[in-house]
Amino acid sequence: MKEDKTCKEKTGLVFECELEAQPEKVWRAISIAEFRDRWLPSKEMVALEVVSAIPGRKISYRMKEIDPPFLESVVTFQVTPGAEETCILRIVHELSDDRELAQSFEAANNNGQILMCAA
């Protein structure tokens, strides 16, 4: 692995790195259940289902946590060829549970009196 980039965007958490492996090998590791179960903590998830896939390039999983508050999210893995014998792996983790999204936009001091403007 050469360079890591992690950032928080409106759409979620994005992680990108260059791997010293062929794209086909990385694709097998993220798309075949027997290989994926070796590194993805399936015991921590209630549900893991494929939402969409473009074979060899991109796959999205819907995941649901086993512990309260049982949040749901969609994790997308994108594989693109890099320089010789390398590939770029981009992981986008988006929270899809409206309960948590609604809570994150509440004001910290919302316990005051509600006032209306006169027209």
Solvent accessible surface area in square Angstrom, and as a share of the most:
residue,aa,sasa,rsa
1,M,131,0.58
2,K,127,0.54
3,E,104,0.47
4,D,81,0.42
5,K,113,0.48
6,T,83,0.48
7,C,63,0.38
8,K,165,0.70
9,E,78,0.35
10,K,213,0.90
11,T,77,0.45
12,G,12,0.12
13,L,82,0.41
14,V,5,0.03
15,F,58,0.24
16,E,41,0.18
17,C,4,0.02
18,E,37,0.16
19,L,36,0.18
20,E,116,0.52
21,A,26,0.20
22,Q,88,0.39
23,P,29,0.18
24,E,104,0.47
25,K,124,0.53
26,V,13,0.07
27,W,39,0.14
28,R,111,0.41
29,A,36,0.28
30,I,5,0.02
31,S,30,0.19
32,I,64,0.32
33,A,43,0.34
34,E,121,0.54
35,F,78,0.32
36,R,26,0.09
37,D,75,0.39
38,R,191,0.70
39,W,117,0.41
40,L,20,0.10
41,P,66,0.41
42,S,49,0.31
43,K,166,0.70
44,E,76,0.34
45,M,42,0.19
46,V,89,0.51
47,A,39,0.30
48,L,48,0.24
49,E,86,0.39
50,V,83,0.48
51,V,67,0.38
52,S,59,0.38
53,A,52,0.40
54,I,84,0.42
55,P,114,0.72
56,G,35,0.34
57,R,152,0.56
58,K,68,0.29
59,I,8,0.04
60,S,8,0.05
61,Y,2,0.01
62,R,88,0.32
63,M,9,0.04
64,K,64,0.27
65,E,72,0.32
66,I,80,0.40
67,D,82,0.42
68,P,100,0.63
69,P,68,0.43
70,F,90,0.38
71,L,29,0.14
72,E,57,0.26
73,S,11,0.07
74,V,25,0.15
75,V,9,0.05
76,T,14,0.08
77,F,5,0.02
78,Q,54,0.24
79,V,4,0.02
80,T,66,0.38
81,P,106,0.67
82,G,33,0.32
83,A,71,0.55
84,E,158,0.71
85,E,113,0.51
86,T,11,0.06
87,C,0,0.00
88,I,51,0.26
89,L,19,0.10
90,R,78,0.29
91,I,39,0.20
92,V,19,0.11
93,H,79,0.35
94,E,57,0.26
95,L,62,0.31
96,S,53,0.34
97,D,16,0.08
98,D,107,0.55
99,R,125,0.46
100,E,59,0.27
101,L,73,0.36
102,A,67,0.52
103,Q,112,0.50
104,S,77,0.50
105,F,170,0.71
106,E,115,0.52
107,A,60,0.47
108,A,115,0.89
109,N,121,0.62
110,N,99,0.51
111,N,141,0.72
112,G,54,0.52
113,Q,159,0.71
114,I,158,0.80
115,L,143,0.71
116,M,183,0.82
117,C,134,0.80
118,A,106,0.82
119,A,154,1.19
